[in-house]
Amino acid sequence: MSTEAQQERMRRWRLVLGGDSDATGQKLRGDDVGIDAALAALYGGAGAGGSGSRKGGLGGSAPNVARWLGDIRTYFPSTVVQVMQADAVDRLNLTRLLLEPEMLEAVEPDINLVGTLLSLNRVMPESTKETARQVVAKVVADLERRIAQQTRAAVTGALNRATRINRPKHRDIDWDRTIRANLAHYQPEYRTVIPQRLIGYGRRSTAVHRDVVLCIDQSGSMAASVVYSSVFAAVLASMRALRTSMVVFDTAVVDLTDKLADPVEVLFGTQLGGGTDINRAIAYSQGLISRPKDSIFVLISDLYEGGVRDEMLRRVAAMTAAGVQVIVLLALSDEGAPAYDHQNAAALAAMGVPAFACTPDAFPELMAAAIERRDLRSVIERLQPPG
């Protein structure tokens, strides 16, 4: 290893370990002094800048925290900034300072921050709410850019396939599928296929082909799922061929369907935290389903039930028996499989309703499969990351 590479390695170890510079023999210079101080304020240690002792903490004042937030955005990429912000909220109890507008203007918006702001919704002063909305709106806009086009394309394709007709008018014939379905009728002497069965696209109309009900657990552990679900619900609600409803619940149920035109309004209509009554939420959702065979019910919950468990399971069984396509997501986020109630998940699986964690990137294909009434088990197996 060259001398330069060795020095760079020791420099990195010095920043990781903190502490007195004598530990590595490496003195910090230039921006490294600022990086070391920013790490020290959050994670503690000794020897900022290579001398003296280093103590963790930001002093609890908004100016100090705002300055620190500016520093970490200067020294680190946004992905690292988001991790450090989340750690600061947890380790240094900065939740109170997030209620101050000048603090919110300094933070890097991300999913975790939105979850924290939504959990503070009840105690947030009016002077802070407009800034908080701007932060949430930026994250929502980023998410919409990521998922909207993919979702609309997958769902529109599924609706087209689900509504194909076998006696189409000439303008509605799906020639590709028609030819493939009639290859057995190829006539060599004419060097062509003479179709015995025509397959057409569904006629263009403003009819509603599927009803979708999203039922979302807003307990504190589901924060990221609430954010993603709200954006997906808004995208689905913008599609005329779907009738989309969205309810959120803890021990009470709130119907946010009338806010779906604006996912930011949806998010500020949630109240993260509190208990969980899944049975009550399913009971309310049943009242939204008028066409069971054309309905998709998506429950997004970690399944920790504070209500009547047996009745909850009976309601799910009744919906599936009536023809409702029931999907249970333990999470809808990039955070992986959460802690969840394994007993309830097993009981649902025994009914043919598997419960699993789903990433935002996989959700559009899952919805497409549900619209086409495909066997979801094979879809789920394909979408799950290798374990």
Helices and strands as residue ranges (DSSP letters): H 3-17, G 21-23, H 31-43, G 48-50, H 62-75, H 78-92, G 96-99, H 101-104, H 111-119, H 126-162, G 170-172, H 175-181, G 183-185, E 186-187, E 192-193, E 210-217, G 220-222, H 223-237, E 242-249, E 253-255, G 257-259, H 263-268, H 278-286, G 292-294, E 295-300, H 309-322, E 325-332, H 342-350, E 355-358, H 363-371, H 376-383
